Amino acid sequence: MNRRISIGVIALAGFLLFAGCAGAQTGSKVLVEGGSYMNVSPGQLKEMLKSKDFVFVNTHIPYEGEISPTDAFIAFDQTAERQSEYPADKTTKVVVYCRSGRMSDIAARILVKEGYTNVFNLPGGMIAWEKAGLPLVHDDQKQ
């Protein structure tokens, strides 16, 4: 009996180690009602922005800055009501963020529930972005 448990524990540990390594490269999957979305780190988002192929949405209210190049400002609590401002093709990649990650997490969950299948979120939001040494844009910096 103990041998079976030990083998099971070793197998589980190996799987978790492999999954953790894979997650570090591709982000972490968050299972929610209706499907899932991916969390990405500031570094991963920085890389994604180099070949931007997604709609980039700031969900924070009130405005406290943005990550360039943000495409839209749709308040997290209006995600469902303003769904027409998101891509009609629900397979389009959408990345959401806010100041701390709380509001964008809610928006990501709503998007998935509404049928979007390629949603990404920046946990920690603009705070994590700045802590990673990356710049924010503020109203007074826009031209």
C-alpha positions as CSV (number, residue, x, y, z in Angstrom):
1,M,0.0,0.0,0.0
2,N,2.8,2.5,1.0
3,R,4.6,1.7,-2.3
4,R,1.6,2.6,-4.4
5,I,1.1,5.9,-2.5
6,S,4.8,6.7,-2.9
7,I,4.7,6.1,-6.7
8,G,1.5,8.2,-6.9
9,V,3.1,11.0,-5.0
10,I,6.2,10.9,-7.2
11,A,4.1,10.8,-10.4
12,L,2.0,13.8,-9.2
13,A,5.1,15.7,-8.2
14,G,6.6,15.1,-11.6
15,F,3.4,16.2,-13.3
16,L,3.2,19.4,-11.2
17,L,6.9,20.2,-11.9
18,F,6.3,19.8,-15.7
19,A,3.1,21.8,-15.6
20,G,4.8,24.5,-13.6
21,C,7.6,24.8,-16.2
22,A,5.1,24.8,-19.1
23,G,3.1,27.5,-17.3
24,A,6.1,29.7,-16.8
25,Q,6.5,29.9,-20.6
26,T,2.9,30.2,-21.7
27,G,1.1,31.7,-18.7
28,S,-1.2,30.1,-16.2
29,K,-4.6,28.8,-17.2
30,V,-7.6,29.9,-15.0
31,L,-10.7,27.7,-15.2
32,V,-13.9,29.7,-14.9
33,E,-17.6,29.3,-15.8
34,G,-17.8,28.7,-19.5
35,G,-14.2,27.8,-20.1
36,S,-10.8,29.4,-19.2
37,Y,-8.5,32.3,-19.8
38,M,-4.7,32.7,-19.4
39,N,-2.9,34.8,-17.0
40,V,0.3,36.4,-18.3
41,S,3.2,38.1,-16.5
42,P,4.4,41.6,-17.2
43,G,7.4,40.0,-19.0
44,Q,5.2,37.8,-21.1
45,L,2.9,40.7,-22.0
46,K,5.9,42.8,-23.0
47,E,7.0,40.0,-25.4
48,M,3.4,39.7,-26.7
49,L,3.3,43.5,-27.4
50,K,6.4,43.2,-29.7
51,S,4.2,41.4,-32.3
52,K,0.8,42.6,-31.1
53,D,-1.9,40.4,-32.6
54,F,-4.6,41.1,-30.0
55,V,-7.2,43.6,-28.8
56,F,-5.7,45.3,-25.7
57,V,-8.3,46.6,-23.2
58,N,-7.9,48.6,-20.1
59,T,-10.8,47.7,-17.8
60,H,-9.9,50.0,-14.9
61,I,-12.2,52.7,-13.6
62,P,-11.5,55.5,-13.0
63,Y,-8.7,56.2,-15.4
64,E,-5.3,55.8,-13.6
65,G,-3.0,55.4,-16.6
66,E,-2.5,52.8,-19.4
67,I,0.0,50.4,-21.0
68,S,0.8,51.5,-24.5
69,P,-0.7,50.7,-27.0
70,T,-4.1,50.2,-25.4
71,D,-6.9,49.8,-28.0
72,A,-9.9,50.4,-25.8
73,F,-11.1,51.5,-22.4
74,I,-14.1,49.4,-21.3
75,A,-14.9,49.4,-17.6
76,F,-14.9,46.0,-16.0
77,D,-18.5,46.4,-14.7
78,Q,-19.7,47.2,-18.3
79,T,-18.0,44.3,-20.0
80,A,-21.3,42.4,-20.8
81,E,-23.2,45.6,-21.7
82,R,-20.5,46.9,-24.0
83,Q,-19.7,43.5,-25.6
84,S,-20.3,45.0,-29.0
85,E,-17.1,47.0,-28.5
86,Y,-15.2,43.7,-28.2
87,P,-14.4,41.8,-31.4
88,A,-17.4,40.1,-33.0
89,D,-15.3,37.0,-33.7
90,K,-15.1,35.5,-30.2
91,T,-11.9,33.5,-31.1
92,T,-10.0,36.8,-31.5
93,K,-7.2,37.2,-28.9
94,V,-8.2,39.7,-26.2
95,V,-5.9,40.9,-23.4
96,V,-7.4,42.8,-20.5
97,Y,-5.7,44.6,-17.6
98,C,-6.5,47.1,-14.9
99,R,-4.6,48.8,-12.0
100,S,-4.3,45.8,-9.7
101,G,-5.7,42.8,-11.6
102,R,-9.0,42.6,-9.7
103,M,-11.2,44.4,-12.3
104,S,-9.6,42.7,-15.3
105,D,-10.0,39.3,-13.6
106,I,-13.8,40.1,-13.4
107,A,-13.8,41.3,-17.1
108,A,-11.9,38.1,-18.2
109,R,-14.5,35.9,-16.5
110,I,-17.3,37.8,-18.1
111,L,-15.8,37.5,-21.5
112,V,-15.3,33.8,-21.2
113,K,-18.9,33.4,-19.9
114,E,-20.0,35.3,-23.0
115,G,-18.2,32.8,-25.3
116,Y,-14.8,34.4,-25.9
117,T,-12.2,31.6,-26.2
118,N,-8.8,33.5,-26.4
119,V,-8.8,35.7,-23.4
120,F,-5.7,36.8,-21.5
121,N,-5.4,38.8,-18.2
122,L,-2.5,40.6,-16.5
123,P,-2.8,39.7,-12.8
124,G,-1.3,42.4,-10.7
125,G,-2.2,44.9,-13.5
126,M,-0.4,48.2,-13.9
127,I,1.1,47.8,-10.5
128,A,2.9,44.6,-11.5
129,W,3.8,46.2,-14.8
130,E,5.5,49.1,-13.1
131,K,7.2,46.9,-10.5
132,A,8.7,45.1,-13.5
133,G,10.3,48.4,-14.5
134,L,7.9,48.9,-17.4
135,P,6.4,52.3,-18.3
136,L,2.9,53.5,-18.0
137,V,1.3,56.3,-19.9
138,H,-0.8,58.9,-18.1
139,D,-3.2,61.5,-19.6
140,D,-0.6,64.3,-19.2
141,Q,1.9,62.2,-21.3
142,K,-0.5,61.7,-24.3
143,Q,0.0,63.7,-27.4
